[in-house]
């Protein structure tokens, strides 16, 4: 009997865990769809393309200072060939090497211009991540952002440079040290497997943790980075397998096949990054009703509801037409959980209506002059059902607040209420 009970409890726990994962996946898919991350990734490809050579030039500069310039180019070639195949990978690596080497000879003016171009890419990443987190970059001063971008460039360049230097050192010198060939080879093999995963995870973690203009929980950033790292590896494997299977773009595009494959790879990398950010956002804010940890206060719901109606009503009055959910969340900086709870209530009470089946755009359900504030406040605050005949103290207090205001409670304590029962 005890064993059956234990098995039943374990089965229920497993079922509950599976349901939570399914709910999490459902919310994640819905948010990715609403935010249209594929379109955002497409727009970011161009910014990445014009920043490739400036970023490579900065890395060449740091690699030269660290004395690892040749290992750096070897790593670029190895990485390109492993993903894009022998022909396209070598061509792409040679182009990056040629243009970055020429660009590094432009002097201080060229270095500053490349620094600015690189910071534009970082600003693009920051803007998109803050959009997904429903936060605004305007809170951060311009110079503070510039200093942050420069620090990120320096840290990123030093991190990559250190990784290349350590990898080169391990592969050339330590293997013959102290006669420990087998042990050192085993260590080198482990590092070669783990290091790329770890570097990618750190990059994802730093972007998710630092970019949003709000406090991001370390656990949420770590989970998002882990998912991003796994997806990054899977995309690289899939693209490599596709090319190895004979899907040769050079037949169609000739020497431009390397560029085409690179753009395709950049697009998928952006999709992976944005999907990882969405995972961290959902894990932190839990924008679904099942994981709601606390009830929203009447005052908070009242303020949110009036603000949402003001945004929708203002757009309608100015002739803009319907209002997108994304515009409301960006303007009011509300997370999905709060926003959609208010929208559902306003739809139920016929203050707004959706203008498309996906319920992503809304207009007022009646003329603005017919929407009375007192009705809106009553709906948002909550109804008092007098037919309950005030059977509980709670009902009586709610009615008193509804009729005369919260200050009429005076100094009444819980002890006083218990004395009245």
N, C-alpha and C positions, 0 to 999 in steps of 0.2 A: 504493500500500500504506500509506504513512504517513498519507495523508488518511483512509483507511478506519479505521485504528487510532485516529486523533484523534477521528473521528466516533463510533466505538464507545465511547471513554472518555467523551466528552461525553454520550452517550446514557445510559451507566451512572450518571454523576453526576446527571443530571436525574432518572432513575428512583429513585435513592437519596434525592434531595431530596423527590420526590413521596411516597415511602414514609414519610419522616420526618414530613412534613406530615400525611399520613393518620393515622399513629400518634398524633401530637399531637392531632388533631381527635377521634380515637376516645377517648383518655384524657380530653379536656376534656368531651365529651358524657357519659361515664360518671361523672365527678366531679360535674358539674352535676346529673345525675339522682340520685346518692346523697345529695347535699347538699340536694336539693329546693329549688332557689333560687326557683322560682315560688311555692312556699308561703311562703318567707321574705319574698319581695317583697310578697305579699298582706298579711302581718302588718305590714310596715313602712309601708304606705299610710296607716293610721290615724295613726301617729306623725307622718307628714309633713303630714297634713291639719290637725291641731291646731297645727302649728308654722308654717304658712304665714303667718298674720297677724303673729305675733311676729317672724318673720324679715323680713317686709316692713316692719314698723315699725322694726326696727333699721336696715334699708337706707334708709328714709325719713329717719331721724335723721341718718345719715351723709351722705346726699345733701343734706340741708338745710345741714349744716355746710360742705359743699363747694360749695354754691351751684348744684347741678345737679338740684334736685328736679323741675322740669318735664321736663327730658330723661329723667329716670328713669321718670316715669309714661308719657311718650311711648314709651320703649323697651318697657315692660311691655305697653302696648297693641299696639305693632307685633309683638312676639313672640307674644302671645296670638292675634292675628288671623291671623298667618302659619301657625299650627298648627291652631287650632280653628275657623277660618272667621270671617267678618265678624260675624255675630250673636252666636255664643257667645263669641268672643274679646273683643269689646267689653264684653259683660256681665261676663265674668270679670275683665277689667282694671278696670272700674268698681267692682266689689265689693272688689277688693284695694285700690284707691285710697281708697274710702270708709272701709272698716274700719281700714286702717292709719293713715289721717289722724286718725280719731277716737281710735284707741288711742295715738297719739303724744302726745295731750294729757292722758294720765293721770298724768304727773309721774314722779318718781323711783321710787315704789313700783311703778307699772305697768311702767316700764322694767326694773326688776330682775326682776319676774315674767316678763316676756317674755324676758329674758336667760336665765333658768332654763329656760323652755320650749324655747328654741332649743338650749340645751346638751343637753337631753334627746334631741333629734333627733340631735345629733352623737354622743351616747353610744350611741344605737341603731345608727348607722352603724358606730361603732367595735366594738360588740359583735358585729355580724354579720360584719364583715371578719375579726376575730380568730377567730371560729368557723370561717370558711372556711380560714383559715391554720393551724388547729389550735393556736392559741396562747391563753394565758389572760391576761385583763386584771388578774387579781388580783396580778400581779407589780408593777404600777404603783400607787403610792400614790394615795389619794383626792385629796389637794390637788394633786398633780402633774398628775393628769388634769384637774381643774377649771381649773388655770392653762393647760393645753394647749388646752382647749375655748375659753376666752376668747380666747386668742391666735388660734386658728383663726377664730373669729367676726370678730375685728378685721381680720385679714389678708384674709379673704373679702370683708368689706364694703368695705374700702379698694380691693381689687382690682376689684370690680364698679363701685364709684364712680369709680375712675380710668378704667376702660374707657368708662363712659358719658360722663365729662367729655371725654375725648380724642375720642370719636366726635362729640360735639356741637360741639367746637371745630373739628374738621376740616370738618364739614359746613356751618358758618356763616361762619367767618372766613378760614381759610387759603386757601380756594378763590379769594378775590379779592386775595390778597397778591401784590405785585410783578409783576402782570400775567402770571403763569404759570398761566393758567386751565387749559390742556389738561394740562400736567404735573401740576398739583395735583389735578385731577379724576381723572386716571389713578391717582395715588397713593391718593387717597381710595377709589377703586373697589377697588383691590387690598386695602387695609386692611379694607374692609367685608367682603370675602370671607374673608380669612385670619384676622382677629381673632376671630370667633366660634369657629372651629375651634381656634385657639390657646388661648382662654380655657377651653373645655371640656376640652381636653387637659391643661392645667395643673391643673384641678380634679380630674380623674381621677388624674393622676399624684400629686398631693399626698395624696389619700385612700389610694391603694394604697401609697405610700411611707411615710407617717407612721402610719396607723391600726394596722397589725399590730404586736403587741408582740414583734417579732423584726426582725432586719436583713433588709431587702428590697433585692435588687440593683437598681441604677438601670436596667439594661437591661431587667430583667423588668417593673419598674414602667412604663417607657416603652412597652414593647410592649403591655402590658395597657391603658394609657391610650390608645394609638393605636387599638386594636381597639374600645375603648369609645367613642371619639370618632366613629369610622366608624359603629358601630351606633346611636349617638345620632342622628346625622344621618339615617340610613336610616329609623329609627322615625318621626322628625318628618316626613320626606318621605312615608312611607306613610300616616300619619294625615292629613296635609294632602290627599293625593291621594284618600283615602277620602271625606273630607268634601266635596271639590270635585266628586266623582263623583255627588253627590246623596244620600249616605247621611246624611240630615238627622235628627238625634236630636230636634230641637225639635218634630217632629210627634208624638212619643210623650211626651217629658218636658217640653215647654214650656220655661219659663224655667230649669228645672233641668238642661237639656241641657249648659250650660256646666260645671256641677259634675260631671256624669257624664263628660264628655270629659276634664276635668281629672284625675279619679281614674284613668281609663283611662291617660292619659298618665303619671301618677306611677307607676303599676304597671309600665309598660314601662320607665321610666327606672330603676327599682330592678332590674329584670331585667337591663338593660344593665350597670349598675354591678357587680352580683354576677357576671355572666358575665365582665366585664373582670378582676375580682379573681381568678377561677378561672384565667384565662389567665396572669396573672402568677405565680400559685402554681405552676402546672404547668411554666411556663418555668424557674422557679428551682429547683424540687425534682425535676423530671423523674420523676414517680412511675410509670415504666414500665420494664420489664426491658431494653428495647433500649438506653436511654440511661444505664444504670447505669455510673457512672464508676469506682467502686471496689467490691471485694467487701466485704460486711459481715463484720466480725471475729467469730470464734467467741464471744468474751466479750460483744460487743454483741448477737449473736443469742441467746445464752443468757439474758441479762438481759431482753431484749424478750419472748422466749417465755414465761419464767416469769411476768413481769408480766401479759401477756395472759391466761394461764391463771388467774392469781389474780383478775383482774377478772371473767372469765366464771364461774369457780367460785364466787366470792363472791355474785354475783347469783343464781346457781342455788341456793345453800345458803339464802339469805335469802328465797326464794320469789318473787323478782322475775321469774323465768322466763328467757327468752332475753335475750342481750346484743346491743345494736346496735353496728355498727362505729363509728358516730359517737360513741357513749358511750365506747368504748375509746380512740379517738383523742383525745377531749377530756380524758379522765382521765390518759392517759399522755403526751400531747403528742407523738405519733408521726406522722410524715408517711405518706402513703399507700404509698409504695414500701416502707418498712420494715414497716408493719403488714400489708399483704397478703402479703408474702413469708413472714412468720411464720404468718399464718392458713392459707396454702396448705400449709405444712409440717405444721402441727398437724392439718389435715384429712387429709392424705395418710397420716399415721401414726396416725389414728383416735383422736386425743385430743379433738377437737371435731367437731360436725356442724352444718351449716347448717339452719335451720328454715324457710327459704323459697327459692324458685327463684332469686331474685336474689342470694343469699348475702350478705345484709346483717345477718342476726341469727344468733347461734350459741348452743349449749348444750354442756356436756360430753358426750362420746360414751359414757361409762360412769360408774358411780357414783364419787363423789369419792374414796372410800376405796380404790378399785381403781386409781387413777392414782398410780403410784409416782414419786416425785421422781427417783430414779435413772434410771428409764426416760425421763422427760422430758428430763433433762440429757443422756443419751446421744444422744437424737434431735436435740436442739438443737445440741449440740457437734459432732456428726458421727460417722459410723461409721468404724471401722478394719477394713479388709478383710484379715484374716490370710491369706486364700488367695493373696494376692499374693506371699507368701513373702519379704516385706521386700526386694524387689529394688532399692529405691532408698534413699538416705540419708533422704529425706523421709519415707518410710513408717516407717523405723526410729525417727525422732524423734517422729512422731505417736504411735506405739505406746508409746514411753517416757513421753510426756506423759500419755497416757491411763491408763497403769498406775501411774505413780509421781509425776506432777505436773510442772509446768513448772520448778520450782526445782531439780530434779535435773540440769538441763543445766549448772549451775554456770557456769564461765567459758569454756566451749567456744566457740571462734570459728569463723568460716567457713574460715579457714586450716587449723585443726585437722581440720575435716571433709574438706577437700580432700586433706590428708595421708593420711587413712585409705583413700582410694579406691585 
